[in-house]
Amino acid sequence: MTLIMLCGALGGLGLFLALRSLDPRTDAAISGATALARLDADLHRNRAAIALTADRRHSTESERLRRLGSRARARLDRWGLDLPRDLRADLSLLGRSIETHLALTLAGAAAGFVLPIVLVVLLTLVGGGVPAGSPVWMPVLGAILGTALPSLGISSRAGERRRDFRHVVGSFLDLVSMNLAGGRGIPEALTSASTISDGWAMVRIRDTLETARLQGATPWSALGHLGEETRVDELRDLASALALVADDGAKIRESLAARAASLRRRELADAEGRAQARSQSMLVAQLLLCLGFLVFLIYPAVARVLGS
């Protein structure tokens, strides 16, 4: 019982300190440079949030989770910490904001810490045996598992969406090339090509171009930022090519058609590689089935010989 009370006290103290650290009223006075840095970070965060509009149309994110996550992210920014770049790019592709991911991580850690304590208390009340020392390490292990739980599977799902995004970018390049062949300018060609489909990737590109128009930025710079945010190299290459056209007047229509063809060839090679990998896995499964069938046939004879 003493260990249970000690774990409960430690858990309550940790929860109080966590909530206390997320309280914005605990901040001390800040300097002007720090305030400007925070303002710049908030501006960048708002631009990233606007870029998620296409995915949030079908999102079920809670406003309370976003508020809690925004406090956690603001605290991490003050400490000079941030999520890994790969994880931020994967979250951007999945349409999940960093604030929501941080809130889910905190909730998972709190649930993982409290749940073992509750189970130990219930086992103690019903008279079950609890191993000595288990109440000490079980909440810590539960908190670690709860922290890692929201990040499981993000990389694989983001990889699938990134592959779909590349396929859409290839079609987008063809559409832009056809619009340029029809005599339209680059901004008009980009806008017209992005209105062909209502898929999540094309809507993401269209919202990015519309946001750039409202903010007075060039469409190719907006596409470049989107490529850096989602780690889609084809968008960054497109932005570089369009910037060359704007600066040096280079020919772009043939280049876009060649880029689209190259992208389709690479997608075809990737599809063939995945098909070959699945064929190899099917071959291994067939070999295991044959081995099991051979064991089934040989076992009676071997058992008879050994029995005699």
N, C-alpha and C positions, 0 to 999 in steps of 0.2 A: 504493500500500500504506500510505503514511503517513496518507492521509485515511481509509482504512478503519479503521486502528488508532485514530485519533483519534475517529471516530464510535462505535466500539465502547466506548472508554473513557468517552465522554460518556454513552452509553446505560446503561452499567453504573453510573455515578455517579448518574444520574437515577433508575434503578430502586432503588438503595440508599437514596437520600434519600426516595423515595416510601414504601418499606417502613418506613424509620425513623420517618417522620412518623406512620404508622398504628400504631406500637407504643404501647400504652397505658402501658407502663412509663416512657416518656420524659416523662410529664406531671409538672409541678412541683406543689408544694403549692398548694392552692386555698383560697379563703376560704369562710366559711359561706354567704354570699349566693350565690356561684357554685355551691356544692354544691346549695343549694335550687333554683336555676334549672335545674341539670341534672336534678334529681329531678323537677321539674315537666315538663321536656321529655320525660324518659323515660316519665312517666305518660301524657302526650298521645300519645307514640309507641305505647305499648302499646294504648291505646284504638283508635288507627287500625289497628293490626295485628289486633286482634280483629274489627274491622269487615270485614276482608278474608277472613273465614273461609269465606264462601259461594263465593268465587272460588278460594281455595286448596284446596278439596276436589278440584279437577281440575287443580291447578297442579303444575308439574314444577320448581319452584325448588329450587336446591341449597342445602344448609345451609352449605356452605363459602362460597358467594357471599354469603349473608345475613350471615355473620360478618364477612367482609371489608367488605361494604357498611356494616355497623353501625359499624365502626371509622372508615370514611371519613366517615360522617354525623356521628359524634361529633366528629371533627376539624373538620368544617365548622361545626358548632354552636359550637365554641369560638372559631372565627374570625368568628362572626357572619354566616355565609353560609347560604343555603338555596336550594333549587330554586324556580323560578318557580311561582306559585300555579296557573296553568293547567296546567302539566306535572304538578304533584302531583295535581290533580283528574283528569287523564286517566289517570295511573297507577293511581289508586284505582278508577276504573271498569274498567280492564283487569285488575284483580286482581294487579298487580305491585307489590311493596313498593318503597319508595324505596331501601332498602338494596340490594336486588337490582339495581335500575337503576344505582345508583352503582357497584356491583361490575362490572356489564357494561360500563359506561363506562370504568372503569379498565382492564379487560381489553382492550377495544377499542383504547384508546390505547396500551397496551404492545405489543399485537400489531401495530398500525399503525406503531409506531416500529421494532420489531425486524425486521419482514418485509423492508423495503427494504434494510436492512443485510445480511441473509442473501442476498438476491438479488444484491446487488453483489459479495459475497464469492464466490458461485457463478459469476457471470459472469467475475470475475477469475481464478478457478481454471481455468476451461475456456478461457481466452484470449480472451474476448469483450471488445469495446471498451466502455468506460464513459465517458460524457461528463464532461468536467472540471467539478468543482464539484457534480455531481449527488449524491454521497453526503452532502453537507451539508444540502441542502434536502429531499431525498426522505424521510428519517425524520421530519422536522418535519411535512411535508404528510401523511404516513401517520398520524402520531399525531392530527392534527386530524381527518382523515377517520374514523379509528377511534373518536374521541370522539363524533362526531356520528352514527355508525351506529346505536347502540341507540335513538336518539330519532326515527329516521325512521319515518314512518307511524303514530306514536302518536296524533297529533291526529285523523287521519281515522278510525282504528279506534275511538277514544274517542267521536267524534261519532256513529258508528253505534250504539254501545252506549248513549250518552246518549239518543238518540232512542227506542231500545227501552225504556229505563228510564222515559221519560215516558209511553209507552203503557201500561206496567204500572202506573204511578202513577194513571192515569185509571181503570183497572179497579179498583185498590185503593180509590179514592175511592167508586166505586159500591158496592163490597162493604161498606165502612164505613157508608155511608148506609143500606143495607138492614139491617145489624145494629143500627144505632141505631133504625130504625123498628120492629124486633122487640122493643124494650124493653131492650136491653143498654146498659151504661155505656160510656164512651169507651175505657177500657183494655181491657175485654173485647171491644168491637167491633173495635179495632185488632188484637188478638191473633187473634181468630177470622178476620178478613179476610186476615191474612197467612199462614194455614195452608191456603188454598185451592189454591195452586200450588206446585210445586217448581222453578220457573224460577229462574235465578240472581238476577234482580232481586228477586223476591218473597222468596227465601231471604235475600237481603241485608237486606231490611226486617225480616224475622222475626228474624234474628240480632241486629239493632240493638235491636229491642224487648225481646228476651230479655236482652241485655246491660244495658239500662237497668233492667230489673226486678231483676236480680241486684245492680246497683250502687246501687239505691235512687234512681235518677233518674226524672224524669217521661218518659213515652213521647214526648210532643210535643217536648220539648227534644232527645231523642235523634234524632228524625226531622229536627229543624232542623239538628243537627250533621251528620247524614248528607247533607242537602241542600247545606250549605256545603262539605263535603268533596268531593262529586261535582259541584258546580255545577249541581244540578237545582233550579230555582227553585220548581217545583211542590211539592216536599217542604217547602221553607221556608215557602211560603204555607200549606200544611196545618198546619205546626207553629204558625204565628201564629194561625190560626183556632182550633185546639184550645186554645191558651193563653188566648184570649179566653173560650172556653166555661168553662175552669177558673176564671178570675178573675172574670168578670162574669156568667156564666150565660147567655151569648148562645145563640140557637138555631143549631144547626150542621147539622142534617140537610139542610135545603133548600139551605144554602150549599154543602155538599159535592156535592150533586147538580148544582147549577149550575156548580161548578168542573169537575166531570167532563165535563159537556156542552161547556163552553167549551174544555176541553183536547182533546176529540175533534174539535171544529170546527177548531181550530188544526192538529191533526195531518192532517186532511183537506185543509186549505189547503196545508200543506207537501208532502203527497203529490201534489197537483195541480201545484204548482210544479215539483217534481222531474220529473213526467211531461212537463210542457211543455218543460223544459230538454232532456230526452232526445229529445223530438220535434224540437226545433230542431237538435240534433246529428245526428239521422237525416236531416233535410232537407239539411244541409250535405253529408253523405256522398253523398246522392243527386245533388246538384248536381255534386259532383266526379266521380261516375261518368258523368253525362251529358256533362260537359266532356271527360273522357277519351275517351268514345265519339265525340264530334264531332271531336276531334283525329284519332282513328283513321280516320274517314271522309274528312276533308279533306286529310290528309297526302299520299296518293298524287297527288291532283290538283295540289296545290301543288308537290310535287316534280317532277311532269311539266312544269309551266309553267316552273319555274325551270331545269330541265334543258334545255328547248328554247331 
